[in-house]
Amino acid sequence: MSQPQNPLHGITLEMILTHLVEQYGWEELGVRIPIKCFTDNPSIKSSLKFLRTTPWARKKVEDLYLRTIKKA
């Protein structure tokens, strides 16, 4: 199924998270989205595990990513 109108189409959660960490760093990311996986001993692996099972947190990450790429 093609999703040409979806700006997240073809972008993995890992790609999104890596971009945000490179853009903001873990500390700033934890300020912008205050969830424990960003503020307490953060890592890509542990954050992905949490975000894949927590839809509300994943939406916050995706929304921040979309705001970030629109500014670029």
C-alpha positions in Angstrom: 0.0 0.0 0.0 1.5 3.3 -1.1 1.5 6.2 1.3 2.8 9.2 -0.6 1.1 11.7 1.7 2.6 10.2 4.9 5.9 12.0 5.7 6.9 9.0 7.9 6.5 6.5 5.2 9.7 4.5 4.7 11.3 5.9 7.9 11.9 3.5 10.8 11.5 4.4 14.4 15.2 3.8 14.8 16.0 6.3 12.1 13.7 8.8 13.8 15.2 8.3 17.2 18.8 8.4 15.9 18.0 11.7 14.1 16.5 13.2 17.3 19.4 12.2 19.5 21.9 13.7 16.9 19.8 16.9 16.8 19.1 17.4 20.5 21.2 14.9 22.5 19.7 12.7 25.2 19.4 15.5 27.8 17.5 17.9 25.6 15.4 15.1 24.2 14.4 14.2 27.8 13.4 17.8 28.4 11.3 18.0 25.3 9.7 14.6 25.9 10.0 13.8 29.6 9.9 10.0 29.6 12.2 7.8 31.6 13.8 6.0 28.7 15.3 9.4 27.7 16.2 10.7 31.1 17.4 7.6 33.0 20.5 5.9 31.5 19.2 6.3 27.9 20.2 4.2 24.9 18.8 3.6 21.5 18.1 0.0 22.2 16.1 0.5 25.5 14.3 3.5 24.0 13.2 1.6 21.0 11.9 -1.2 23.1 9.8 1.2 25.2 8.6 3.2 22.2 7.5 0.1 20.2 5.2 -0.9 23.0 3.9 2.5 24.1 1.8 4.2 21.4 1.4 7.6 23.2 5.2 7.9 23.6 5.9 6.9 20.0 3.4 9.5 18.8 5.3 12.2 20.8 8.6 11.2 19.3 7.1 11.1 15.7 5.5 14.5 16.2 8.8 16.0 17.4 10.6 14.5 14.5 8.0 15.9 12.0 8.4 19.4 13.6 12.2 19.1 13.4 12.3 18.2 9.7 9.8 20.9 8.8 12.2 23.5 10.2 15.1 22.1 8.1 
